[in-house]
């Protein structure tokens, strides 16, 4: 196994599996050989497709095979210190265990390269300083910058682990509204694995060797050359709804990454809103069912299309 390029500031390097590592779990093998990275971090990179073998995503539990080259193409490191900032946020639900916010479009969830400040995480630390000791300030799932809607945050470590468990078992329900180009069937289901696009690392794509992903949809309204959908997630892959609908030939309005760029004028962003969230309260066991209305820009775009303004 080559030891070249193993410093934390290196974003790309390759490692070769040694003969004595044959058959071991890949995450254990990598954690043993790269002690500067935690096993949890390595598992996250494997899950998100930043670690591949022959440009193929691979699971943490996959057996290592001698001679295979493991490629690391890592995301830029996030800033070490996340500052609290007085950024207005809309809180939908809050107690001593959870915070649920209605994220506006245009707000990035986590700081990262080129975006050290002005994120939802900065805002949450100002709103609730007790989040500071938690990983990612208690944020357990994310929404794209240009996606609006509901996002749940844990206020304790026990709640954080419980929410992660609900995501893994699909007990947490997430329902979106999406405005797409074209006329999909009245109801449908997309069961197509998603992985990182090997040619464009900021994009995802449907791949036979990707991670399982399923989305169900129902058409709520036909709007001329467009359709308003209700989409329910059964998994939580990066860009899942955007990728699945583009795969079917019905890209989201305004989605420049996945084929909807010619309709950017209708909304100025991708037309995706996380409208409903159901989550089991980690402390009380109560099922919380929350809903937020469409933001103004989304609602105005629908109104315009109803009046024939989609040219």
C-alpha positions in Angstrom: 0.0 0.0 0.0 1.5 3.3 -1.1 1.9 5.8 1.7 2.1 8.8 -0.6 -0.2 11.8 0.0 -1.6 10.9 3.4 -1.7 14.3 5.0 -5.1 15.8 5.9 -4.7 18.7 3.5 -4.3 16.3 0.6 -7.5 15.9 -1.4 -6.5 13.2 -3.9 -4.4 10.1 -3.4 -4.5 6.4 -4.1 -3.7 3.4 -1.9 -3.1 -0.2 -2.9 -4.6 -3.1 -0.9 -1.8 -5.3 0.5 -1.9 -9.1 0.4 -2.3 -9.4 4.1 -5.4 -7.2 3.9 -7.3 -9.6 1.6 -10.9 -10.2 2.8 -10.9 -7.6 5.6 -13.7 -5.0 5.7 -12.7 -2.0 3.6 -13.5 0.6 6.3 -11.4 -1.4 8.9 -8.6 -1.7 6.5 -8.5 2.0 5.7 -8.9 3.0 9.3 -5.9 0.8 10.3 -3.7 2.3 7.5 -4.9 5.9 7.9 -5.0 6.5 11.6 -5.3 10.3 11.0 -8.9 9.8 9.9 -11.5 8.3 12.1 -13.4 5.2 11.0 -16.6 7.2 11.1 -15.1 9.8 8.7 -13.9 7.1 6.3 -17.4 5.5 6.4 -19.0 8.8 5.5 -16.6 9.3 2.6 -17.4 5.8 1.4 -21.1 6.4 1.7 -20.9 9.7 -0.2 -18.7 8.3 -3.0 -15.5 10.2 -2.2 -13.7 6.9 -1.9 -13.9 4.6 -5.0 -12.3 1.5 -6.5 -11.9 1.7 -10.3 -14.2 4.7 -10.3 -16.9 2.6 -8.6 -18.6 3.5 -5.3 -18.0 0.8 -2.7 -19.6 0.1 0.7 -17.8 0.2 4.0 -18.5 -3.5 4.6 -17.1 -4.6 1.2 -14.2 -7.0 1.5 -10.8 -5.6 0.5 -9.0 -7.4 -2.3 -5.2 -7.5 -2.7 -3.9 -5.3 -5.5 -7.0 -3.1 -5.7 -6.3 0.6 -5.9 -8.5 2.7 -3.6 -8.9 6.2 -4.8 -9.6 9.1 -2.5 -11.1 12.2 -4.1 -12.0 14.1 -0.9 -14.2 17.2 -0.5 -12.4 20.4 0.6 -12.1 20.5 4.4 -14.6 22.7 6.2 -13.4 25.5 8.4 -12.2 24.3 11.8 -14.1 27.0 13.8 -17.7 27.6 13.1 -18.8 31.1 14.3 -22.2 31.9 15.6 -23.9 34.5 13.5 -27.1 36.5 14.0 -28.9 35.3 10.8 -32.7 35.1 11.0 -34.1 31.6 10.8 -37.7 30.4 10.9 -38.2 27.9 13.7 -41.2 25.6 13.2 -40.7 23.5 16.3 -38.4 23.7 19.3 -37.9 22.1 22.7 -34.9 20.9 24.8 -34.3 18.0 22.4 -35.1 19.1 18.8 -35.2 22.2 16.6 -37.0 22.0 13.3 -36.4 24.9 10.9 -37.9 26.1 7.6 -34.8 26.7 5.6 -35.1 29.4 2.9 -33.7 28.8 -0.6 -30.3 30.3 -1.0 -29.0 29.4 2.5 -26.2 26.9 2.6 -26.5 24.3 5.4 -22.9 23.8 6.4 -19.8 25.9 6.0 -17.3 24.6 3.5 -14.6 25.8 1.1 -15.5 29.2 -0.3 -18.4 29.5 2.2 -17.1 29.9 5.7 -19.9 32.1 7.0 -23.5 32.9 6.5 -24.8 29.3 6.7 -27.6 27.7 8.5 -25.1 26.1 10.9 -23.7 29.6 11.8 -27.3 30.8 12.4 -28.2 27.8 14.6 -25.1 28.3 16.8 -26.4 31.9 17.5 -29.9 30.7 18.1 -28.9 27.8 20.3 -25.3 28.0 21.6 -25.8 24.6 23.3 -25.4 23.0 19.9 -21.7 23.8 19.8 -20.4 20.5 21.3 -22.4 18.3 18.8 -21.1 17.1 15.5 -22.2 19.5 12.8 -24.1 21.4 15.5 -26.7 18.7 15.6 -27.6 18.8 11.9 -28.2 15.2 10.8 -29.5 15.7 7.2 -29.2 18.4 4.7 -31.0 20.3 1.9 -29.3 21.7 -1.1 -28.6 25.4 -1.1 -31.4 26.2 -3.5 -33.9 23.8 -1.9 -36.3 25.2 0.7 -38.2 23.6 3.5 -38.0 21.5 6.7 -34.8 20.3 8.3 -34.5 18.8 11.8 -31.6 19.4 14.2 -30.8 17.5 17.4 -30.0 19.4 20.6 -28.4 16.4 22.5 -26.1 13.6 21.5 -28.7 11.0 22.4 -31.2 12.8 20.1 -28.6 13.1 17.3 -28.0 9.3 17.4 -31.7 8.6 17.5 -32.3 10.8 14.5 -29.5 9.2 12.5 -31.1 5.8 13.3 -34.5 7.0 12.1 -32.9 8.1 8.8 -31.2 4.7 8.4 -34.4 2.8 9.1 -36.5 5.2 7.0 -38.8 5.9 10.0 -38.2 9.6 9.4 -40.7 10.6 6.6 -39.7 13.4 4.2 -42.1 14.6 1.5 -41.3 17.2 -1.1 -43.0 19.2 -3.8 -41.2 19.5 -7.1 -42.0 21.4 -10.3 -40.8 19.4 -13.3 -40.6 19.9 -17.0 -42.9 17.6 -19.0 -45.8 15.3 -18.1 -44.8 12.3 -16.1 -47.4 9.6 -15.3 -50.0 10.4 -12.7 -48.1 8.2 -10.2 -44.8 6.5 -10.3 -41.8 5.0 -8.5 -38.2 5.4 -9.3 -36.0 2.6 -7.9 -32.5 3.4 -9.3 -29.2 3.4 -7.5 -27.3 6.7 -7.3 -23.5 7.3 -7.1 -21.1 10.1 -7.7 -20.6 10.9 -11.4 -16.9 9.9 -12.1 -16.6 12.5 -14.8 -18.1 15.4 -12.8 -17.4 15.1 -9.1 -20.0 17.7 -8.1 -22.8 15.7 -9.8 -24.5 12.5 -9.0 -25.9 10.0 -11.5 -27.9 6.8 -11.8 -25.3 4.0 -11.7 -25.7 0.2 -11.5 -23.0 0.2 -8.8 -24.4 3.2 -6.9 -26.2 3.1 -3.5 -29.9 2.0 -3.5 -32.3 4.9 -3.9 -36.1 5.0 -4.2 -38.5 7.9 -4.7 -42.3 7.7 -5.1 -44.2 10.5 -6.8 -47.8 11.7 -7.5 -48.8 14.4 -9.9 -50.6 17.1 -8.0 -51.4 19.4 -10.9 -50.7 19.7 -14.6 -49.5 23.1 -15.6 -49.3 23.1 -19.4 -45.8 21.9 -20.3 -45.0 21.4 -16.6 -46.2 19.3 -13.7 -46.3 19.8 -10.0 -45.4 16.6 -8.1 -45.5 15.3 -4.5 -42.4 13.2 -4.0 -41.7 10.9 -1.0 -38.2 9.7 -0.3 -37.4 6.2 0.8 -33.7 6.9 1.0 -31.6 10.0 1.3 -29.0 10.1 -1.4 -27.4 13.4 -2.5 -29.5 15.2 -5.1 -31.8 12.2 -5.1 -35.0 13.8 -6.4 -33.2 15.9 -8.9 -31.3 12.9 -10.3 -34.3 10.6 -10.3 -36.6 13.0 -12.1 -33.9 13.9 -14.7 -33.3 10.1 -15.2 -37.0 9.7 -16.1 -36.7 12.6 -18.6 -38.5 15.2 -16.4 -35.8 17.5 -14.9 -36.8 20.0 -12.2 -37.6 23.5 -13.4 -34.5 25.7 -12.9 -32.1 22.9 -12.2 -29.0 23.9 -14.3 -27.0 20.8 -13.1 -29.5 18.1 -14.2 -31.1 19.5 -17.4 -33.6 22.2 -16.3 -31.4 25.2 -16.9 -33.5 26.6 -19.8 -36.4 27.2 -17.4 -34.3 29.1 -14.8 -36.3 32.2 -15.6 -39.4 30.7 -14.0 -38.0 30.6 -10.4 -34.3 31.5 -10.4 -33.5 28.2 -8.7 -34.4 24.5 -8.8 -38.1 24.1 -8.0 -37.9 21.8 -4.9 -39.4 22.3 -1.5 -39.3 20.0 1.5 -42.9 20.5 2.6 -43.6 17.8 5.1 -41.6 16.0 7.8 -42.6 13.3 10.2 -40.2 12.3 13.0 -40.4 10.3 16.2 -39.4 12.5 19.1 -36.3 10.9 20.6 -37.3 11.6 24.2 -41.1 11.4 24.3 -41.7 8.9 21.5 -44.4 11.2 20.1 -44.7 11.3 16.3 -44.3 14.9 15.1 -45.9 15.7 11.8 -44.9 19.1 10.5 -45.7 21.0 7.3 -44.7 24.4 5.9 -46.3 26.1 2.9 -44.5 26.8 -0.4 -42.3 29.9 -0.2 -43.4 32.9 -2.2 -41.2 32.4 -5.2 -42.4 28.8 -5.6 -46.0 29.8 -5.2 -45.7 32.7 -7.7 -44.1 30.4 -10.3 -47.1 28.0 -10.0 -49.6 30.9 -10.3 -47.8 32.2 -13.4 -47.9 28.7 -15.0 -51.6 28.5 -14.2 -52.1 31.6 -16.2 -50.0 30.5 -19.1 -46.8 32.3 -18.1 -44.3 29.4 -18.7 -42.9 30.5 -22.1 
